[in-house]
């Protein structure tokens, strides 16, 4: 148990984790993270796409669409099922005949 506590204390020293009981510190931390994310979003992506560029605006609009995540999960499930059903031993072209 002491080993776990030591590891947790070490992790807290490496990362800034605000005390949950201190609402002011938590609010300040969340506000700081929001500002950093907003500043990061306004920088050119891959040093190519500007924040106001048409391509980046279209991609941001697509990714932030309410059905995007659902579509991606369905696509991953379909892909997983296809991969599970793939059997190279049943494919005559893979045997060289």
N, C-alpha and C positions, 0 to 999 in steps of 0.2 A: 504494500500500500504506500509505503514511503517513496518507493521508486516512481510510482505514478504521480504522486504529488510533486516530486522534484522535476519530473518531465513537464508537468503542467506549468509550474513556476518558470521553468526555462523557456517554454513556448511563449508565455506571457511577456517575458523580457524581450524576445525576438520580435514579437508582433505587438502593435499597439492595440490592445483590446480594452475598450472603456468598461468601467465597472457598471454593470446593469442597474444597480441600485442608484447610481448617480445619473439621473435623467438629463441633467444639463450637459454632462460630458458626452452622453450618448447622442443627444440632439446635435451638439457641435460636431461630433465625429461624422454623423450622417450628412450634415450640411457640407462638411469638408469633402466627403466622398462624392456628393452630388456635383459640387463645383469642379472637382478634378475630372469627373466623367464628362461634364459639359465642355470643359476646356479641351479634353482629349477628342471629343466628337467634332470640334470645329477645326482641328488640325487636318491637313490633307492626308487622306488615306493612301497608304503605300507611296506617299509623296507624288501621287498622280491625280487622284480624284479630289477636287476641291469640295469644301463643305456645301457650296451652292451649285455644284455641277449637276447637270441633268441625270447622268448615270447614277451618281451617288444618291440623289433624291429619289429616283425610281427604285433603287435597291432598298433604301431605308423604308420606303412606303410599302414595298412588297414584304419585307421581313417583319414589319410591325403590323401587318394585316392580321385580323383576329383568327383567320383560318390557316395561317401559315404553319403554325406549330402542329396542328392536327394533321395537315397534309403531310408534313415531314414524318410524323410518327407512323401514319398509314404506309407511307413509302418505305420506311425502314422495316415494318412488319412484313410487307410483301416481299421485299428483298431477302429477308431472313428466311421466309418460307421457301422461296425459290432456291436459295443456297442449300437449305436442308434437303430439298428434293433432288438436287443435282447428284447424279451418280455416274461417274465416268466409265464404269464397267458396263453400263447398259448402252452406251453410245458406240455404234459400230464404227464411226469415223476415228475414234480414239484408239481402237485396236489395230488399225492399219489394214483392215480388210476391205 
